[in-house]
């Protein structure tokens, strides 16, 4: 943790220098050395969203490539080539520890010391969410000794032990929020960008986080059926504004738009290419699942820059106006410029343009607001978790009915995001349009015709589609369940199938083995004797059974 070490060294220097200044004559009371407790939450929330999202080069960007919703030209992610030097690892391992993890430790400490336990409770719940995501990515990580003054080479805790500690931490956070004896002179309000200080919603989120984590460990001994049953009988995230998500805004200076909007719509080139695999499943072109079923969320999920015209250069994969590149391609058209013709991520993910068929490439920062939220855990996610548990036979209930409810909630989620984006376009409402009912009916017919494994595949595929924009959890879902079925670049002897518009079959390089966890930051390996680099294709997270 290079940044943590630098921070500790700088702190030590300041403390030593301060020993000679007993009168503190240089202290400015208008510039406190320690932030006020009600100034910490916004930065923590924003930093977590910024680090985990699909914005170019971030953790979510790499995960989106590995769940085949995006493709990329970046050699550090293409062909499963992630390493400790990759930007998503080297930059964001350090950012997570030196940023939100450090600030959460301070928030919890300040909340406890000042008896403002609502702040402490929210801090503990947020810390549990953050470290659960980090465990899901890396497995064993520093936890007990992380962000501890005087420790420059923190030990790496066992990932299963961390999960056990996180369950206890969530319970401690709930207890803090519910503690009626606490003084709580300061309580969260506008500084709580997620729930505006609504403690009931924080309790629902905490319970749903526990349910999510128990579902993720359902194949190993940590799974607790009694705890799951108790959570399902209690208060969980519901449809009435309970979604755990960080709203981005429209401001340019200071910048608070969705990072993916800034990088794609505001950039001079496109870096997030839509995966042909994702496109074909949503378009009903995949031979394995949802064949012939066209998803009505398509114009919300991505936007074609073409409208019947020809791209600037020969395409690698093109179907009508949809234009992109393959994963792992070595074809002659892979690196052609296409700023005005490649399909772009749309309004639902980043607050970009809704695809009304008008094209208009090259799309820019005036073609959207960038105010789409980063969705951490939503009501639709919670319903898919229940559907999975029912389909697995672990809890009582009708998995089919729960799946149906989850898909409809996913459509409502699209409408909710569109409202938050505030587009100048006339964007049609999806829920109740009729297209939603047609789609759900077709998916459920496929579900009814399948065996138990196919049913589970459909549940997880629908969750994968719904969670477009939250790829860390999708990466976790795939590794622990094997679903949805992902693109295999080595199939057919390494030759990609012919594109729908007659684009030529494309050869691919021999792909590496799938990374079942992230590598450690190269600087951590160098600076911390407790850190040994792993082989990512052979280092599963404990819940990966």
Secondary structure, 3 states (H helix, E strand, C coil): CHHHHHHHHHHHHHHHHHCCCCCCCCCCCCCCCCCCHHHCHHHHHHHHHHHHCCCCCCHHHHHHHHCCCEECCCCCCHHHCCCCCCHHHHHHHHHHHHHHHHHHHHHHHHHHHCCCHHHHHHHHHHHHHHHHHHHHHHCCECCCCCCCCCCCCCCCECHHHHHHHHHHHHHHHHHHHHCCCCCCCCCCCCCCCCCCCCHHHHHHHHHHHHHHHHHHCCCCCCCCHHHHHHHHCCCCCCCCCCCEEECCCCCECCECCCHHHHHHCCCCCCCCEECHHHHHHHCCCCCCCCCCCCCCCHHHHEECCCCCCCCCCCCCEEECCEEECCCCECCCCCCCCCCCCCCEECHHHHCCCCCCCCCCCCCCCCCCCCCCCEEEECHHHHHHHHHHHHHCCCCCCCHHHHHHHHHHHHHHHHHHHHHHHCCCCCCCCCCCCCHHHHHHHHHHHHHHHCCHHHHHHHHHHHHHHHCCCCHHHHHHHHHHHCCCCCCCCCHHHHECCCCCCCCCCCEECCCCCCCCCCCCCHHHHHHCCCCCCCCHHHCCCCCCC
